[in-house]
Amino acid sequence: MTARGLIAVSFLMLAACSTLPEQQFAVIAAHTEQSRAELARVVSAAFNGQPVTLADDALSRESVLLVERSTPPGAQGRAATGRTLGVPERLILVLRGTRCFLVRETDGREWELNEARCVPAPAGAG
């Protein structure tokens, strides 16, 4: 590619980037029945449809949601301590303009939340 072509491509990339909405950490302002159900569906989808249990106030105080795998049962049917494998997955709630997204940290995959009203996270909540 010629120098002129590189300059043109660089200019177009810079122009495209400047039109993207700024991303910031977010929290859910006030949960509704619909927003809780949507959040559970989205988090489950992030883990290939595995059922998840979320706190009623998930993502309302912090923009990071840690998801741990459930502990497999031991011989007596109770959770076997020391058998949980892997580290918790981090899902991060972000706001781009007025649109709210849940982003999986490990691969950057994201899901838009339409039922939740998201607001910028308070300082230190990210």
C-alpha angles and dihedrals in degrees: 000000000000124000089251090053092049091051091050093049091047091050092050092048091050092049091049093050093050091058095055114104115251115257122224137170112269143192131202108260098209126350121230128190088259095049092050091050092047092048091051090049093049095047090047090050089051087060098046095267097309111154114254135196115215131184114250089244097045112155093001095107103023133031094221123079117193113205118196126191114247117258112253115241120260128222094287093048094255124116109284109229116227094024100097107113127201135019124283116271117239121223116187126203113219135178122217109184102311096332121101124212136183109215125196106223098211097061107006093242111153142197126200118231113214102172098050122083104221127196131182111283117250115252110284094021095099 
